[in-house]
Amino acid sequence: MARKKASSKKKYGSAASKSVEREMKAFKKGKLKSGRSGAKVKSRKQAIAIGLSEARAEGAKVPAKKKSAKKKSAKKSSAKKKSSGRKKSSKKSSS
């Protein structure tokens, strides 16, 4: 079988790398806060995500966000709810 050749193209640009590096330094000092709530960031992954988010806003070369599983399942459940049919009564007829 033929193996798939790895692409030599970089996924992330240097501007994105610098943005993540800046956020990681703030995280290590304990000065990194999350956006809306202003709570202190405690997770390394969250610090990286903040850096990538800011890099996207600046227009740096960063891959698009992955679609979340919640949104996909919400679309499926809303499609099921839209079915229009009469509800069957559970009463037994007495004879």
PyMOL commands that set and color helices and strands:
alter all, ss='L'
color gray80, all
select helices_A, chain A and resi 14-29+44-58+69-81
alter helices_A, ss='H'
color red, helices_A
deselect
rebuild
show_as cartoon
